Amino acid sequence: MNQHAPDIALRISAADRALAGGALGEARQILEEAARLDPPLPDFWHRLATVRKMSGAPMLAVEAIDRALALAPLDFVGLLMRAHLLDSAGHPEAGEAYGRALAQPRPNPLPPVFAQTIARAESMWAAHQQSMTHRLGEAVEASGADLTPAERRRAERFASNIARTTRTYHSEPTHFAWPGLREAEFHDRAAFPWLEELESLTPAIRAEMDAVAQAPDAALVPYVKYADSEPLAQWRELNHNRDWTAIHLIERGATVAANAAHCPATMGFLSRMVQPHIAGCAANAMFSLLAPRTHIPPHVGVANFRLLCHLPLIVPNRCWFRVGAETRDFAEGQAWVFDDTIEHEAKNETDALRVILIFDIWHPDLSPAERAAITAAVSAAAMPVGAL
């Protein structure tokens, strides 16, 4: 215990009595004298900051709260108070300071007295983020950098990461992580020129999906099929749930003949794709059916050596898909390639069915030798049951 603690406690009590009696100057004098002892008590410095602010010295109040934060750097109340003090002084760093406060866990329960200040904090932080994003964008434009569309998207993401309207997401496969592969939420279309051909086949693929869905021998199964004993919390709600189902064309490298027979155009296109061929693992291709009002929670896939392609076939408004920090609305016939080992989720917010074609491809960074090594290693490791 600090040797000055009893004396500090007496001085705080005396200052509180002075404040209660309306003697602000006396209260401040008592606390300023106590400050010379440099007590290691955040509450003391909070009191001094409050009294200094009441006395019309907001920047001296900031000095006091900085001393409190030196003792408790991540304290939400201290950070919020510091931001509020800067704000009241018209300081340009107030917005950023509010952001630092809002990033910390809040006391629970939070006293109602904080409600107005938090509302101000959220407003100021949002305005600061918007201003910073705009300023960074203007700086890039002023630089004269001749950016391609893909480079421009990366520059915009760089700016939003700095402004903290987005954050960095990384590949986090549940089972198989090949080192050194490029991470991207949605991969650049230019790297996959066959997307245009796939999109042109949308009417034919849609017709084949209708045919197989209505066929008496069609196999419609839950998309997620893990054993109940497996500790995979991300799938608890949808495991074996028919709100998210699949009509498999190729499952773990094996063609599902009863389904594929109805889909010659789709299977013909897939035969030209560079898909992994790993016994018990890949390739995979299916029609994915998401029931109305169904949410696929945030999750990650099993292996970063493959990417997934989506071709939306039936998309009532509104159905959205998020990978990392980027959210897109599905649109019929508009395909994309993404990395499913980066956190992603989807939701059908409508009262109608959503259907897409999904298939996997090798990650384009892999050499033929690496593909062979992966095939051998994954085959030896054995793919987890239920994983796709």
C-alpha positions as CSV (number, residue, x, y, z in Angstrom):
1,M,0.0,0.0,0.0
2,N,1.3,3.5,-0.8
3,Q,2.7,5.3,2.3
4,H,0.7,8.4,1.4
5,A,-2.6,6.6,0.9
6,P,-4.2,7.6,4.2
7,D,-3.3,11.2,3.8
8,I,-4.5,11.2,0.2
9,A,-7.9,9.7,1.3
10,L,-8.3,12.5,3.9
11,R,-7.5,15.2,1.2
12,I,-10.0,13.7,-1.2
13,S,-12.6,13.8,1.5
14,A,-11.8,17.4,2.3
15,A,-11.9,18.3,-1.4
16,D,-15.3,16.6,-1.7
17,R,-16.7,18.6,1.2
18,A,-15.4,21.8,-0.3
19,L,-17.1,20.9,-3.7
20,A,-20.3,20.1,-1.9
21,G,-20.2,23.5,-0.3
22,G,-19.6,25.2,-3.6
23,A,-15.9,26.1,-2.8
24,L,-14.4,25.0,-6.2
25,G,-11.2,27.0,-5.6
26,E,-10.6,25.4,-2.2
27,A,-11.3,21.9,-3.6
28,R,-8.8,22.4,-6.4
29,Q,-6.1,23.8,-4.1
30,I,-6.5,20.7,-1.8
31,L,-6.1,18.3,-4.7
32,E,-3.3,20.2,-6.4
33,E,-1.3,20.0,-3.1
34,A,-2.0,16.3,-2.9
35,A,-0.9,15.9,-6.5
36,R,2.7,16.8,-5.5
37,L,2.8,13.4,-3.7
38,D,2.1,11.7,-7.1
39,P,-0.3,9.1,-5.7
40,P,-0.7,6.0,-7.7
41,L,-4.4,6.1,-7.6
42,P,-6.4,6.5,-10.9
43,D,-9.5,7.7,-9.0
44,F,-7.5,10.6,-7.5
45,W,-6.3,11.8,-10.9
46,H,-9.9,11.5,-12.2
47,R,-11.0,13.8,-9.4
48,L,-8.3,16.3,-10.1
49,A,-9.1,16.2,-13.8
50,T,-12.7,16.9,-13.1
51,V,-11.9,19.8,-10.8
52,R,-9.4,21.3,-13.3
53,K,-12.1,21.1,-16.0
54,M,-14.7,22.8,-13.7
55,S,-12.1,25.5,-13.1
56,G,-11.8,26.2,-16.8
57,A,-8.5,24.4,-17.4
58,P,-9.3,21.5,-19.8
59,M,-5.8,20.9,-21.0
60,L,-4.5,20.7,-17.4
61,A,-7.4,18.3,-16.8
62,V,-6.0,16.2,-19.7
63,E,-2.6,16.1,-18.0
64,A,-4.3,14.7,-14.9
65,I,-6.2,12.1,-16.8
66,D,-3.0,11.1,-18.6
67,R,-1.5,10.3,-15.2
68,A,-4.5,8.1,-14.5
69,L,-4.1,6.4,-17.8
70,A,-0.4,5.8,-17.1
71,L,-1.6,3.7,-14.2
72,A,-4.5,2.0,-16.1
73,P,-3.9,2.4,-19.8
74,L,-7.0,0.6,-21.1
75,D,-9.5,2.0,-18.7
76,F,-12.7,2.8,-20.6
77,V,-13.8,5.6,-18.3
78,G,-10.4,7.3,-18.3
79,L,-10.1,7.1,-22.1
80,L,-13.6,8.4,-22.5
81,M,-12.9,11.3,-20.1
82,R,-9.7,12.2,-21.9
83,A,-11.5,12.3,-25.3
84,H,-14.3,14.4,-23.8
85,L,-11.8,16.8,-22.3
86,L,-10.1,17.2,-25.7
87,D,-13.5,17.6,-27.3
88,S,-14.5,20.4,-24.9
89,A,-11.2,22.2,-25.7
90,G,-11.8,21.9,-29.4
91,H,-8.7,19.8,-29.8
92,P,-8.2,18.2,-33.3
93,E,-7.3,14.8,-31.7
94,A,-10.7,14.4,-30.0
95,G,-12.1,12.2,-32.7
96,E,-9.2,9.7,-32.6
97,A,-9.3,9.8,-28.8
98,Y,-13.0,8.8,-28.8
99,G,-12.1,5.9,-31.1
100,R,-9.5,4.6,-28.6
101,A,-12.1,4.7,-25.8
102,L,-14.8,3.0,-27.8
103,A,-12.4,0.2,-28.7
104,Q,-12.2,-0.9,-25.0
105,P,-14.6,-3.0,-23.1
106,R,-17.2,-1.0,-21.2
107,P,-18.1,-1.4,-17.5
108,N,-21.2,-3.6,-17.0
109,P,-23.5,-2.2,-16.0
110,L,-22.6,1.2,-17.4
111,P,-24.0,4.1,-15.3
112,P,-26.7,6.0,-17.2
113,V,-24.7,9.2,-16.8
114,F,-22.4,8.0,-19.6
115,A,-25.1,7.6,-22.2
116,Q,-24.9,11.2,-23.6
117,T,-21.1,11.1,-23.7
118,I,-21.0,7.8,-25.5
119,A,-23.5,9.0,-28.1
120,R,-21.2,12.0,-28.6
121,A,-18.2,9.7,-28.8
122,E,-19.8,7.5,-31.5
123,S,-20.8,10.5,-33.5
124,M,-17.4,12.1,-33.3
125,W,-15.6,8.9,-34.1
126,A,-17.7,8.2,-37.1
127,A,-17.1,11.7,-38.4
128,H,-13.3,11.3,-37.8
129,Q,-13.3,8.0,-39.7
130,Q,-15.1,9.6,-42.6
131,S,-12.8,12.6,-42.6
132,M,-9.7,10.5,-42.5
133,T,-10.9,8.2,-45.3
134,H,-11.6,11.2,-47.5
135,R,-8.2,12.8,-46.6
136,L,-6.3,9.6,-47.4
137,G,-8.1,9.2,-50.7
138,E,-7.4,12.8,-51.7
139,A,-3.7,12.2,-50.8
140,V,-3.5,9.1,-53.1
141,E,-5.2,11.0,-55.9
142,A,-2.8,14.0,-55.5
143,S,0.2,11.6,-55.7
144,G,-0.6,11.0,-59.3
145,A,-0.2,7.2,-58.9
146,D,-1.5,5.5,-62.0
147,L,-3.4,2.7,-60.3
148,T,-5.2,-0.2,-62.1
149,P,-8.7,-0.9,-60.9
150,A,-7.5,-3.8,-58.7
151,E,-4.7,-1.6,-57.2
152,R,-7.2,1.2,-56.6
153,R,-9.4,-1.2,-54.6
154,R,-6.4,-2.2,-52.5
155,A,-5.6,1.5,-51.9
156,E,-9.1,2.1,-50.8
157,R,-9.0,-0.8,-48.4
158,F,-5.6,0.5,-47.1
159,A,-7.3,3.8,-46.3
160,S,-10.3,2.1,-44.7
161,N,-8.0,0.0,-42.6
162,I,-6.1,3.1,-41.4
163,A,-9.4,4.8,-40.6
164,R,-10.5,1.6,-38.9
165,T,-13.8,1.3,-40.7
166,T,-12.4,-2.1,-41.8
167,R,-9.7,-4.4,-40.3
168,T,-7.3,-7.0,-41.6
169,Y,-8.7,-10.5,-41.9
170,H,-6.4,-13.5,-42.4
171,S,-6.8,-17.0,-43.7
172,E,-7.6,-19.4,-40.8
173,P,-8.3,-22.8,-42.2
174,T,-9.6,-25.3,-39.7
175,H,-7.4,-28.2,-40.9
176,F,-5.0,-27.6,-43.8
177,A,-2.9,-24.5,-44.1
178,W,-0.3,-24.4,-46.9
179,P,2.3,-21.6,-46.0
180,G,2.8,-18.5,-48.1
181,L,-0.3,-18.3,-50.2
182,R,-1.7,-14.9,-51.1
183,E,-4.6,-13.9,-48.9
184,A,-7.6,-12.1,-50.5
185,E,-11.2,-12.0,-49.5
186,F,-12.6,-11.7,-53.0
187,H,-10.0,-12.5,-55.6
188,D,-9.5,-10.3,-58.6
189,R,-11.7,-11.3,-61.6
190,A,-8.9,-10.7,-64.0
191,A,-7.1,-13.8,-62.7
192,F,-10.0,-16.0,-63.7
193,P,-10.9,-15.2,-67.3
194,W,-13.3,-18.2,-67.4
195,L,-15.7,-16.4,-65.2
196,E,-17.3,-14.7,-68.2
197,E,-17.9,-18.1,-69.8
198,L,-19.4,-19.4,-66.6
199,E,-21.7,-16.4,-66.3
200,S,-22.8,-16.9,-70.0
201,L,-24.0,-20.4,-69.0
202,T,-26.2,-19.1,-66.2
203,P,-29.5,-19.9,-68.0
204,A,-28.4,-23.4,-68.9
205,I,-27.1,-24.1,-65.4
206,R,-30.2,-22.7,-63.9
207,A,-32.4,-25.0,-66.1
208,E,-30.2,-28.0,-65.1
209,M,-30.5,-27.1,-61.4
210,D,-34.3,-27.0,-61.8
211,A,-34.3,-30.4,-63.6
212,V,-32.2,-32.1,-61.0
213,A,-34.1,-30.6,-58.1
214,Q,-37.3,-32.0,-59.5
215,A,-35.9,-35.4,-60.4
216,P,-37.3,-38.3,-58.3
217,D,-33.8,-39.7,-57.9
218,A,-32.2,-36.3,-56.8
219,A,-30.1,-36.4,-53.6
220,L,-30.8,-33.3,-51.5
221,V,-28.8,-33.4,-48.3
222,P,-27.9,-31.0,-45.5
223,Y,-24.9,-28.9,-46.5
224,V,-23.2,-29.4,-43.1
225,K,-22.9,-33.0,-42.0
226,Y,-20.5,-33.2,-39.1
227,A,-20.8,-35.9,-36.5
228,D,-22.5,-34.5,-33.4
229,S,-19.4,-35.5,-31.3
230,E,-17.1,-33.2,-33.3
231,P,-16.2,-30.0,-31.4
232,L,-17.1,-27.5,-34.2
233,A,-19.1,-24.8,-32.6
234,Q,-19.3,-22.7,-35.7
235,W,-21.8,-25.2,-37.2
236,R,-23.9,-25.9,-34.1
237,E,-27.1,-24.4,-35.4
238,L,-26.9,-25.6,-39.0
239,N,-25.4,-29.1,-38.6
240,H,-27.7,-31.6,-40.2
241,N,-30.2,-28.7,-40.7
242,R,-32.2,-28.7,-43.9
243,D,-32.5,-24.9,-43.9
244,W,-29.1,-25.1,-45.8
245,T,-29.0,-28.0,-48.2
246,A,-27.0,-29.2,-51.2
247,I,-27.4,-31.1,-54.4
248,H,-24.0,-32.5,-54.9
249,L,-22.6,-32.9,-58.4
250,I,-19.1,-33.8,-57.3
251,E,-18.5,-34.7,-53.7
252,R,-15.0,-35.3,-52.3
253,G,-13.8,-36.2,-55.8
254,A,-16.6,-38.6,-56.7
255,T,-19.2,-37.7,-59.2
256,V,-22.7,-38.1,-57.9
257,A,-24.1,-39.8,-60.9
258,A,-27.8,-39.5,-60.1
259,N,-27.5,-35.7,-59.9
260,A,-24.8,-35.1,-62.6
261,A,-26.8,-37.0,-65.2
262,H,-29.3,-34.1,-65.3
263,C,-26.5,-31.4,-65.7
264,P,-24.5,-32.0,-68.8
265,A,-23.7,-28.3,-69.4
266,T,-22.6,-27.7,-65.8
267,M,-20.5,-30.9,-65.7
268,G,-19.0,-30.0,-69.1
269,F,-17.9,-26.7,-67.7
270,L,-16.5,-28.2,-64.5
271,S,-14.5,-30.7,-66.5
272,R,-12.5,-27.8,-67.8
273,M,-11.8,-26.3,-64.4
274,V,-8.5,-26.8,-62.6
275,Q,-10.0,-28.4,-59.5
276,P,-8.1,-30.3,-56.8
277,H,-8.4,-34.1,-57.1
278,I,-7.7,-35.6,-53.7
279,A,-9.4,-38.8,-52.6
280,G,-11.9,-38.2,-49.9
281,C,-11.5,-34.4,-50.1
282,A,-11.9,-32.8,-53.6
283,A,-13.1,-31.8,-56.1
284,N,-16.4,-30.5,-54.9
285,A,-19.3,-28.9,-56.8
286,M,-22.9,-28.5,-55.7
287,F,-26.1,-26.5,-55.9
288,S,-26.4,-24.7,-52.5
289,L,-30.0,-24.0,-51.4
290,L,-30.5,-21.6,-48.5
291,A,-34.0,-21.4,-47.0
292,P,-35.9,-18.2,-46.4
293,R,-34.8,-16.2,-43.4
294,T,-31.7,-18.3,-42.8
295,H,-28.4,-17.1,-41.6
296,I,-25.1,-18.9,-42.2
297,P,-23.0,-17.7,-39.3
298,P,-19.4,-16.4,-39.5
299,H,-17.1,-19.4,-40.2
300,V,-14.0,-20.5,-42.0
301,G,-13.3,-23.4,-44.3
302,V,-11.0,-26.3,-43.9
303,A,-8.2,-25.7,-46.5
304,N,-6.4,-22.7,-47.9
305,F,-5.0,-24.5,-50.9
306,R,-8.3,-24.2,-52.7
307,L,-10.6,-21.2,-53.5
308,L,-14.4,-21.3,-54.0
309,C,-16.4,-20.0,-56.9
310,H,-20.1,-18.9,-56.5
311,L,-22.5,-18.5,-59.4
312,P,-25.9,-17.2,-58.1
313,L,-28.8,-18.8,-59.9
314,I,-31.9,-17.8,-57.8
315,V,-31.5,-14.7,-55.7
316,P,-34.4,-12.9,-54.3
317,N,-33.7,-9.5,-52.8
318,R,-32.1,-9.2,-50.3
319,C,-29.4,-12.0,-50.0
320,W,-25.9,-10.9,-49.0
321,F,-22.5,-12.5,-48.5
322,R,-19.6,-11.2,-46.4
323,V,-16.0,-12.2,-46.6
324,G,-13.7,-10.5,-44.1
325,A,-14.6,-6.8,-44.2
326,E,-16.3,-6.8,-47.6
327,T,-20.1,-7.5,-48.0
328,R,-21.7,-8.0,-51.4
329,D,-25.3,-8.7,-52.5
330,F,-25.8,-11.8,-54.6
331,A,-26.9,-11.0,-58.1
332,E,-28.1,-13.7,-60.5
333,G,-25.5,-14.6,-63.1
334,Q,-22.7,-12.6,-61.4
335,A,-20.0,-14.9,-60.2
336,W,-17.0,-14.4,-57.9
337,V,-14.0,-16.3,-56.5
338,F,-13.3,-16.0,-52.8
339,D,-11.2,-17.5,-50.0
340,D,-13.4,-19.5,-47.7
341,T,-10.7,-19.8,-45.0
342,I,-11.2,-16.1,-44.3
343,E,-14.1,-15.5,-42.0
344,H,-17.3,-15.3,-44.0
345,E,-21.1,-15.4,-43.6
346,A,-24.3,-15.2,-45.6
347,K,-28.0,-14.5,-45.0
348,N,-31.2,-14.9,-47.0
349,E,-33.3,-12.1,-45.6
350,T,-36.3,-12.9,-47.9
351,D,-39.2,-15.2,-47.9
352,A,-38.0,-17.1,-51.0
353,L,-35.3,-19.7,-51.7
354,R,-31.7,-18.7,-52.6
355,V,-29.7,-21.1,-54.9
356,I,-26.1,-20.8,-56.0
357,L,-23.6,-23.1,-57.8
358,I,-20.5,-23.6,-55.7
359,F,-17.3,-25.4,-56.8
360,D,-13.7,-25.4,-55.7
361,I,-10.4,-24.7,-57.6
362,W,-6.8,-24.8,-56.8
363,H,-5.3,-21.7,-55.3
364,P,-3.6,-20.0,-58.3
365,D,-0.3,-19.4,-56.3
366,L,0.4,-23.2,-56.2
367,S,2.9,-24.8,-58.6
368,P,2.2,-28.2,-60.0
369,A,4.8,-29.6,-57.6
370,E,3.0,-28.0,-54.7
371,R,-0.3,-29.4,-55.8
372,A,1.2,-32.9,-55.9
373,A,2.7,-32.5,-52.4
374,I,-0.7,-31.2,-51.1
375,T,-2.5,-34.1,-52.7
376,A,-0.2,-36.6,-51.1
377,A,-0.2,-35.1,-47.7
378,V,-4.0,-34.5,-47.4
379,S,-4.7,-38.0,-48.7
380,A,-2.4,-39.4,-46.0
381,A,-4.0,-37.1,-43.3
382,A,-7.6,-38.1,-44.2
383,M,-10.2,-35.4,-44.7
384,P,-12.4,-34.7,-41.6
385,V,-15.9,-36.1,-42.0
386,G,-18.5,-33.4,-42.9
387,A,-15.9,-31.0,-44.2
388,L,-16.1,-29.5,-47.7
